[in-house]
Amino acid sequence: MLLRILFIVHNMVWRGGGTFYRALHLGRHLVRRGHSVALLAVSLAERLKLRTGQVDGVIIVESPDLLSGSLRSGWDPWNTLRRIHWLVGQRFDLVHAFESRPVVIFPALFARRYSQAPLVMDWCDWFGRGGSVAERPNRLIRQILNPAETFFEESFRTKANGTTVINSQLRDRAIQLGVREETILLLPQGSDVQRIQVLDRCQVRDQLGLPQEKFIIGYLGQTFPADARLLAETFERVISEHADALLLLIGNRRTDISSLIKTPEAVVETGYLDDELLNQYLGACDLFWLLLQDTLANRGRWPSKINDYMAAGRPTIATAVGDLTQLFQQHDIGRLAQPDPEDIATQTLRFYDDASLHQQCGAIARKVATEQYAWEILTEGLVSFYQKVMASCSRQKRGM
């Protein structure tokens, strides 16, 4: 049965965070299977009007928001009302709410009632109760947001007919809140193995003007301040052993990592990149870092950069935090280390002179991305889950 599906996120389009891309990738592959998908996201700048477009068959509905910058993240009552107003007259067979901030949960509950459709809720970050809200540097903002984040994150979970979670930590937390285990699907972040290909290292370095002789360590995307300090301290240890090491910071970031490093001349920052350049910079690296402190916020998420790392076919040095531990124990895609600069540096330098280890782990990483984490494969499992949820709801309506 082909479905009309509504996705709702609190993120801004394109630059508002990984959850927007999580929904978009799933939507693309659902459309390829013949389903219809509308994705409600926050406009980058619009304050009054709601705009509609289309990307790869996914209808993108950009809702206006009166707040600015990073505050356009799911709290604006005007945004919530505009979304609900748009939903009047729209009919869907299933509603999938990604997280549960006000601009998501209230329109989702309205759409479920209006369309008489099952509601699935996605959980991919631990925000409240000591989660990522605790990583905010401003103490006043932490105190204000913590109760609000916790309330919206926890209070609506049992109202969903089905729940998707990005990791085992959030699955266990959902169960503790009263969500029935049989209604939960573990849905990790996917790898875009079409967009990101394995490239020749020497060739892309020539194209980008990067030095061939350097040992390039790549780090993609954003990071919490404590994780940035861990990264900087580790790089200082690596470069003290090998002066030809270079740290390549790929994409946008909120935390200034370069200022934490005593040898800023050994750091290259790319800023925002389009898909083609992103692939090239990933391909220019010898290996990647995924360095996380062992915090509740980090255990309660799935760092999506690992999916791009694997797709690029390079080994990764990661800290043993959350579900990353199980991933690296199951697949030889790099090395695990404790969240300690000395241990991370030691594991990193194992790859410095060992070309065979580098090639072996990189090839396995690409294979895992293609055969287990490709969005197409994850979407297949999601469709089966949708069918299970809808069948359960139909039985309940018939009083079975």
RAKA-V855539 format. One record per backbone hydrogen bond with DSSP energy under -0.5 kcal/mol. NH is the residue of the N-H (numbers start at 0). CO is the residue of the C=O. E is the energy in kcal/mol with one decimal. If there is no record, write none. Layout:
NH|CO|E / NH|CO|E
//
This chain:
4|2|-0.7 / 4|35|-3.4 / 5|93|-2.3 / 6|4|-0.5 / 6|37|-3.2 / 7|95|-1.8 / 8|39|-2.6 / 12|41|-2.3 / 14|12|-2.8 / 15|11|-1.2 / 19|16|-0.8 / 20|16|-0.9 / 21|17|-2.4 / 22|18|-2.4 / 23|19|-2.6 / 24|20|-2.9 / 25|21|-1.8 / 26|22|-2.7 / 27|23|-2.7 / 28|24|-1.9 / 29|25|-2.0 / 30|26|-2.5 / 31|27|-1.9 / 32|28|-0.8 / 33|30|-2.1 / 34|29|-2.1 / 35|2|-2.9 / 37|4|-2.3 / 38|58|-3.6 / 39|6|-3.0 / 39|37|-0.6 / 40|38|-0.6 / 40|60|-2.7 / 41|10|-2.8 / 42|62|-2.8 / 50|61|-2.2 / 52|59|-2.6 / 54|57|-2.6 / 57|54|-2.5 / 58|36|-2.4 / 59|52|-2.0 / 59|57|-0.6 / 60|38|-3.0 / 60|58|-0.6 / 61|50|-3.3 / 61|59|-0.7 / 62|40|-2.9 / 62|60|-0.7 / 64|45|-2.2 / 70|67|-2.1 / 71|68|-1.8 / 72|70|-2.3 / 79|75|-1.9 / 80|76|-2.5 / 81|77|-2.5 / 82|78|-2.1 / 83|79|-2.1 / 84|80|-2.6 / 85|81|-2.0 / 86|82|-1.8 / 87|83|-0.9 / 87|84|-0.7 / 89|86|-2.4 / 92|3|-2.8 / 93|3|-1.5 / 94|117|-2.5 / 95|5|-3.5 / 96|94|-0.5 / 96|119|-2.9 / 97|7|-3.0 / 97|95|-0.5 / 98|96|-0.8 / 98|121|-2.3 / 102|73|-1.5 / 103|100|-2.4 / 104|100|-2.4 / 105|101|-1.5 / 106|101|-0.5 / 107|103|-2.1 / 108|104|-2.6 / 109|105|-2.1 / 110|106|-2.9 / 111|107|-2.4 / 112|108|-2.0 / 113|109|-3.1 / 114|110|-2.6 / 115|111|-1.1 / 116|111|-1.4 / 117|92|-0.8 / 119|94|-3.2 / 120|161|-2.3 / 121|96|-3.4 / 122|163|-2.2 / 126|124|-1.0 / 130|127|-0.9 / 131|125|-2.8 / 132|126|-2.4 / 133|130|-1.9 / 134|131|-1.5 / 135|132|-1.2 / 138|136|-0.7 / 141|137|-2.1 / 142|138|-2.3 / 143|139|-2.1 / 144|140|-2.9 / 145|141|-2.3 / 146|142|-0.6 / 147|143|-0.7 / 148|144|-3.5 / 149|145|-2.5 / 150|146|-2.4 / 151|147|-2.4 / 152|148|-2.3 / 153|149|-1.9 / 154|150|-2.5 / 156|153|-0.6 / 158|155|-1.5 / 159|156|-1.2 / 160|118|-2.7 / 161|118|-1.5 / 162|182|-2.7 / 163|120|-2.5 / 164|184|-2.5 / 165|122|-2.0 / 170|166|-1.5 / 171|167|-2.5 / 172|168|-1.9 / 173|169|-2.4 / 174|170|-2.0 / 175|171|-2.0 / 176|172|-1.5 / 177|174|-1.4 / 178|173|-2.4 / 182|179|-2.0 / 183|180|-1.7 / 184|162|-2.8 / 186|164|-3.4 / 186|184|-0.8 / 187|185|-0.5 / 190|372|-3.3 / 192|190|-1.5 / 195|191|-2.3 / 196|194|-0.6 / 198|196|-0.6 / 203|199|-2.2 / 204|200|-1.9 / 205|201|-1.9 / 206|202|-1.9 / 207|203|-2.1 / 208|204|-1.1 / 209|204|-2.2 / 213|210|-0.6 / 214|243|-2.0 / 215|213|-0.9 / 216|214|-0.5 / 216|245|-3.0 / 217|215|-0.5 / 217|286|-2.7 / 218|247|-2.5 / 220|249|-2.8 / 227|223|-2.1 / 228|224|-1.9 / 229|225|-1.7 / 230|226|-2.3 / 231|227|-2.5 / 232|228|-2.5 / 233|229|-2.0 / 234|230|-2.4 / 235|231|-1.9 / 236|232|-1.3 / 237|233|-2.1 / 238|234|-2.9 / 239|235|-1.2 / 240|236|-0.8 / 240|237|-1.0 / 241|237|-2.4 / 244|241|-1.6 / 245|214|-2.4 / 246|265|-2.8 / 247|216|-3.0 / 247|245|-0.6 / 248|246|-0.7 / 248|267|-3.2 / 249|218|-3.0 / 249|247|-0.8 / 250|270|-0.9 / 256|254|-1.2 / 259|256|-1.8 / 260|257|-1.5 / 265|262|-2.3 / 266|263|-1.7 / 267|246|-2.7 / 269|248|-2.3 / 270|250|-0.7 / 277|273|-2.5 / 278|274|-2.2 / 279|275|-1.8 / 280|276|-2.6 / 281|277|-2.3 / 282|278|-2.3 / 283|279|-1.0 / 284|281|-1.3 / 285|215|-2.7 / 286|215|-1.4 / 287|314|-2.2 / 288|217|-2.4 / 289|316|-2.4 / 291|289|-0.7 / 294|292|-2.0 / 298|294|-2.4 / 299|295|-1.8 / 300|297|-1.0 / 301|123|-0.6 / 302|300|-0.5 / 303|301|-0.8 / 305|302|-1.9 / 306|303|-1.2 / 307|303|-1.0 / 308|304|-2.4 / 309|305|-2.4 / 310|306|-2.0 / 311|307|-1.8 / 312|308|-0.5 / 312|309|-1.4 / 313|308|-1.2 / 314|285|-0.5 / 315|332|-1.5 / 316|287|-2.7 / 317|315|-0.6 / 317|334|-2.1 / 318|289|-1.8 / 319|336|-2.3 / 320|318|-2.1 / 323|320|-1.2 / 324|321|-1.3 / 326|322|-1.9 / 327|323|-2.4 / 328|324|-1.8 / 329|325|-1.9 / 330|326|-1.6 / 332|330|-2.0 / 334|315|-1.9 / 336|317|-1.9 / 339|337|-3.5 / 343|339|-2.5 / 344|340|-2.4 / 345|341|-2.1 / 346|342|-2.3 / 347|343|-2.4 / 348|344|-2.4 / 349|345|-0.7 / 350|347|-1.7 / 351|348|-0.7 / 352|348|-0.6 / 354|352|-0.8 / 357|353|-1.9 / 358|354|-2.5 / 359|355|-2.4 / 360|356|-2.4 / 361|357|-2.1 / 362|358|-2.3 / 363|359|-2.0 / 364|360|-2.4 / 365|361|-2.0 / 366|362|-1.9 / 367|363|-2.7 / 368|364|-2.4 / 369|365|-2.3 / 370|366|-2.7 / 371|367|-2.2 / 372|367|-1.4 / 374|190|-1.3 / 376|373|-0.7 / 377|373|-2.1 / 378|374|-2.7 / 379|375|-1.5 / 380|376|-1.5 / 381|377|-1.8 / 382|378|-2.5 / 383|379|-1.7 / 384|380|-1.8 / 385|381|-2.8 / 386|382|-2.3 / 387|383|-1.9 / 388|384|-2.6 / 389|385|-2.8 / 390|386|-2.2 / 391|387|-2.0 / 392|388|-2.3 / 393|389|-2.2 / 394|390|-2.0 / 395|391|-2.0 / 396|392|-2.1 / 397|393|-1.7 / 398|395|-1.0 / 399|394|-2.8
//
